């Protein structure tokens, strides 16, 4: 029983390591703290790629959080912070990248795929329905042969 508790404790230590890493920054006023929080939620962790900076425990995310903190502390605007990070890391650092020539596929890609999927589905359904109609109708030769088989079957009874 003690071994199970020891294994669970070690597992929780390794799995919960990032949960203990809490960012503690001192701000001049609560507005700056709120701006920092909002910015760190709007910026993507470049290592995790599916987490924002606020939720990430990666080393690069910590460096980026420190950079954002320093810029907010100096009084730079949210747009200045974002522009600096975009210039350095590209539009990928933003969770909501702007619509421009380099990101249009990112914005329109899901809709293009949805329309393509619907188009393919409609073609398949039409092909299957026309095939079932064709197979249900007999031509005159087949109908004549079927009638003969039915007559010969009735005569045998």
C-alpha positions in Angstrom: 0.0 0.0 0.0 2.9 2.4 0.8 4.4 1.7 -2.6 1.2 2.8 -4.3 1.2 6.1 -2.4 4.9 6.6 -3.2 4.3 6.0 -6.9 1.3 8.4 -6.9 3.3 11.1 -5.1 6.2 10.8 -7.5 3.8 10.9 -10.5 2.0 14.0 -9.1 5.4 15.7 -8.6 6.4 15.1 -12.2 3.0 15.8 -13.8 2.2 18.8 -11.6 5.5 20.6 -11.9 4.2 23.2 -14.2 1.2 23.9 -11.9 3.6 25.2 -9.2 5.2 27.7 -11.6 3.2 30.8 -10.9 4.1 34.1 -12.5 4.4 36.9 -9.9 5.0 40.3 -11.4 4.7 43.6 -9.7 2.8 46.3 -11.6 2.5 50.0 -11.0 -1.3 49.8 -11.1 -4.1 47.2 -11.5 -4.8 48.4 -15.1 -1.3 47.3 -16.1 -1.8 43.9 -14.4 -5.0 43.5 -16.4 -3.4 44.5 -19.6 -0.6 42.0 -19.0 -3.1 39.3 -18.3 -5.1 40.1 -21.4 -2.0 40.2 -23.6 -0.7 36.9 -22.3 -4.0 35.3 -23.1 -4.0 36.7 -26.6 -0.5 35.6 -27.5 0.3 32.0 -28.5 3.1 29.9 -27.0 5.5 29.2 -29.8 6.5 25.9 -28.2 3.1 24.5 -27.3 1.4 26.1 -30.3 -2.1 25.3 -28.9 -1.8 27.2 -25.6 -1.6 30.9 -24.9 1.3 32.3 -22.9 -0.7 32.5 -19.7 -1.3 28.8 -19.7 2.1 27.6 -20.9 4.9 26.5 -18.7 7.5 26.2 -21.4 10.8 28.0 -21.1 10.3 30.2 -24.2 6.8 31.1 -22.9 8.4 32.3 -19.7 10.9 34.4 -21.6 8.0 35.9 -23.7 6.0 36.6 -20.6 9.0 38.4 -19.1 9.4 40.4 -22.3 5.6 41.3 -22.3 5.9 42.3 -18.6 8.9 44.6 -19.3 7.1 46.3 -22.2 3.9 46.8 -20.2 5.8 48.0 -17.2 7.6 50.6 -19.5 4.2 51.9 -20.5 4.1 50.6 -24.1 0.7 50.1 -25.6 -0.9 46.7 -26.4 -0.4 47.3 -30.1 3.3 48.1 -29.6 3.8 44.9 -27.7 2.0 42.8 -30.3 3.8 44.6 -33.2 7.2 43.8 -31.5 6.4 40.2 -31.1 4.9 39.8 -34.6 8.0 41.5 -36.1 10.2 39.0 -34.1 8.1 35.8 -34.4 5.6 36.4 -37.2 1.8 36.4 -37.2 1.8 32.9 -35.7 2.4 34.4 -32.2 -1.1 35.9 -32.4 -4.1 33.8 -31.6 -6.2 36.1 -33.9 -3.9 36.8 -36.8 -4.9 39.6 -39.2 -6.4 38.9 -42.6 -3.7 39.6 -45.1 -2.1 37.9 -48.1 0.0 35.6 -46.0 -2.9 34.4 -43.8 -5.8 34.2 -46.1 -5.5 30.4 -46.3 -5.6 30.2 -42.5 -8.8 32.1 -42.5 -10.6 30.7 -45.5 -9.1 27.2 -45.5 -11.8 25.6 -43.2 -14.6 27.1 -45.4 -13.0 25.9 -48.6 -12.6 22.4 -47.1 -16.3 22.4 -46.0 -17.6 23.5 -49.4 -15.3 20.9 -51.1 -16.6 18.2 -48.7 -20.3 19.1 -49.4 -19.6 19.1 -53.2 -18.0 15.6 -53.0 -20.8 14.3 -50.8 -23.4 15.6 -53.3 -21.6 13.9 -56.2 -21.5 10.6 -54.3 -25.2 10.7 -53.4 -26.2 11.6 -56.9 -24.1 8.8 -58.4 -25.5 6.3 -55.9 -29.1 7.4 -56.5 -28.7 7.2 -60.3 -27.1 3.8 -60.0 -29.9 2.4 -57.9 -32.5 3.8 -60.4 -30.7 2.2 -63.3 -30.4 -1.2 -61.5 -34.1 -1.1 -60.6 -35.3 -0.7 -64.2 -35.1 -3.7 -66.6 -34.7 -3.3 -70.3 -37.1 -5.0 -72.7 -34.8 -8.0 -73.2 -34.4 -8.6 -69.5 -38.1 -8.2 -68.9 -38.9 -10.7 -71.6 -36.4 -13.2 -70.2 -37.9 -12.7 -66.7 -41.5 -13.3 -68.0 -40.4 -16.6 -69.7 -38.7 -17.8 -66.4 -41.9 -17.0 -64.5 -44.1 -18.8 -67.0 -41.8 -21.9 -67.0 -41.9 -21.9 -63.2 -45.7 -21.8 -63.2 -45.9 -24.7 -65.7 -43.8 -26.9 -63.5 -46.2 -26.6 -60.5 
